[in-house]
Amino acid sequence: MKKIILPALLSVLLSGCAQQLGDDVANQELPLLSASEVIASATDNDWRLVDAQNILKITLPTGDAYIELNERLAPKHAQNIKKLVREGFYKNTSVYRFVEGFVAQGGDSSGKKLIKTADKTVPAEFYLTTNKPLLITELNGDGYAPVTGFLNGFAVAQNSAHTQTWQVHCSGVFAMARDNDINSASTEFFVTIGQGPRYLDKNITVFGRVLEGIEHFNRLARTPTEGKAFNSIKNIQVLGDIQSDKSIFKVMKTNSSVFKNLISARKNRVEPWFVKAHNYVDVCGMPIPTKREVIPIRNNT
């Protein structure tokens, strides 16, 4: 009999029934709620409204992807890509490069498209330096950073003094490609579509993450077909500039007690399917809850 694992996982995630997980975890202090129950317990105050002026809408052949920009850690990159978007730079460009299980890269593959108002290159913003330690919701460090955790809805890492903070390469991050010159980032962006390539941390400016629509990057063609447009980007727009799209995105506050409870629930899974709890979760293994609402557009006629 064929074992159907994924549907079973989905059902137990919804059940949220806590139980003893065996001898390996008998002495551990297990969370009282499952991850899904923790999320369900969140109140309106536990969610942050994402500024529509800080969301990019990327229109791909199979649908739209929405990206929240990380202005706190990479303000120059966030500002410059919005200039590029607003001057129409990305209209009719494409997602032209793939490394399977790694990245999808898009923009002007020719490198010849005219930049009208934005800067041609952006200085590297690999990390934010602060005079005082910057408080984040911490996890244990890992082989890539002394400290990992979460800041304003993004997975981040820090040095041991908490004075350098950078967004880490988890799946679904939004980053700017560059050449060997660290200050050569220009117009070409990429989205990670597989396991997070953490070895790129502090080597490339990461300045956002996919809120919704990562599946549309995964569905793109890998090789061109003669006579057919290859993974065309119809447009990239700032969501707040689009009168016909009133989507609202909310992200769980990563400094909230509910999110800290969610970390605990992810460290030690209490759902009946699990037979071993590891008392650990890495920074890229903590999905940050995101939800979307749509305000109906009124017809004044």
C-alpha angles and dihedrals in degrees: 000000000000113000114227104206105168098053088047089053091051092051095049091047087060095044095059094189112163119218142159107282100205139270094311092066102026092111097042124101102241124203116256095226136047120241092259091050092050091053090047090053094058117114128212089267090061092064129078119214109229114227108246088215087064097052125089119208111208114195110210130176094266099036148303130310122200120209127193111212119223101227094166095063101028110022097159094054092045093050095045097050089051088054090051091048094049093050088053096246096146097049109124095000120125149225095249108163132060136178103189113244089006122060146347112208125199145176133077105347092189094057088216103098113121118252107211110181109356127085115270092222134017125213114247116272098185091151142358116245118208130186091226130038111280113227116231135165098265136218124178116285123253140202092290100048140014090230132027131178144107137303126181093339097314131108107242144170134211143196118255092266091054089232097111117058128178138170111250130226104259123152112289099025121146116225142162120247120227143181125240090289104086090216095052099096106132127150107326115102133182138201121208109236101178140030112342111267095218093175086076092063112124089009098082132029110254109194111165149003138230111263094182138354105044087140090069091062090049092051095055120116117263098208131032122256116217112253094012129100110253114232094319120202103218091193146324116221139174104251092222090059095056114094093188096055116063096169115154121203126199126190125196110254105253092207092055126109089239092059090048088052088050090055089053091049091050093049093056114024112210098186114120094246093067119085098176131042117201100196087225142091127177123226094256092048093065109087109207108227113244129177134187132214129184124211110212113244109240119231107219095190 
